[in-house]
Amino acid sequence: MTKLYFIGVIILLTAIISNTIAGFLNLNTWYNFSNIIIEKGSFIEALKSQSIKDIFWLFFIYPLLLGFGYLISEKLFNIIS
């Protein structure tokens, strides 16, 4: 349970840092994108309204960063335990 919590906290910190970076770069976050889905009433319509850089960020870079957060947390946990 401790390992699961530790990994969760590191992934959360990774997400916070990633969302901050997205803000500085004027990229959409999942929070913004979910509001666009609600506004447009359709995932497809919301997707069509996004720029290529936002789509790349949301579907490739952001998940990759979260994956790196997991890998880092796994290595850190093994070091400290």
Secondary structure, 3 states (H helix, E strand, C coil): CHHHHHHHHHHHHHHHHHHHHHHHCCCCCHHHHHHHHHHHCCHHHHHHCCCHHHHHHHHHHHHHHHHHHHHHHHHHHHHHC
